[in-house]
Amino acid sequence: MTSFTDRVAIVTGASRGIGLGIARALVERGARVCLTARKPDPLASAVDELGGADTALAVAGRVDDPEHQAETIERTLDAFGRIDMLVNNTGINPVFGPIVDTDPAAAAKILAVNVLAPLAWTRRARDAWLGAHGGSVVNVSSVAGIGASPGIGMYGVSKAALIRLTVELAAELAPAVRVNAVAPAVVKTRFAAALYEGHEEQVAAVYPLKRLGVPADVASAVAFLLSDEASWITGQTLVIDGGVTLGGGL
């Protein structure tokens, strides 16, 4: 298992689900982590689960709020003295239906959280530490960003943009900072529950590996991309999908 001893990560959207799974994987490998999410109570529980204040720090706020971003960077440096890794995990999908009927305000919010916020967090982490000391960024995209995603089209557009953002940032921030992405299919979390609850066996049947993902499937891949074992990988998106896109489906 890759060691992240003496390294520090910020993971957005990490009070539960994939984000918490990623934070757990990093802590298990020796890292200290700063977790962000909107609600303080679930964050506090996540910190306890990860070993307490010596290992984890929580900063509550909206991921697209510049003041929250600045506070998180400052408190991470105060608590742990460095920022080696950034995982832009937070994503939203508040609407369902045809993309042409998506409310413009909702579309703008999706893009603000899923695309512009990762850009802002990466800029702040670069300015605070990564630019001078090096490090790695992983963006959590989705298979919705690599093919048509009926009903969640604006979410898919935002995740496609995040994949492209990953490429641009990788080119601009090299050689000091590596930037990669992961693109999961359906992972069993509360965020994705509407896609499988009550008919999980039917949904999983179209996956060649015959099961849906769990947070640990994504977390181990993110840990690899953040690690020195991936030191010659940048600008790439790793699809984690149980094979569901092999036949062109999502």
ABEGO torsion letter per residue (X at the ends): XBBABGBBBBBBGAABEAAAAAAAAAAAAGBBBBBBBABAAAAAAAAAAAGEAAABBBBBEBAABAAAAAAAAAAAAAAAGBBABBBBABBBBABBEBAAABBAAAAAAAAAAAAAAAAAAAAAAAAAAAAAAEEBBBBBBBAAAABBBBGAAAAAAAAAAAAAAAAAAAAAAOAABBBBBBBBBBBBBAAAAAAABGAAAAAAAABAAGBBBBAAAAAAAAAAAABAAAAABBGBBBBBAGGAAAAGBX
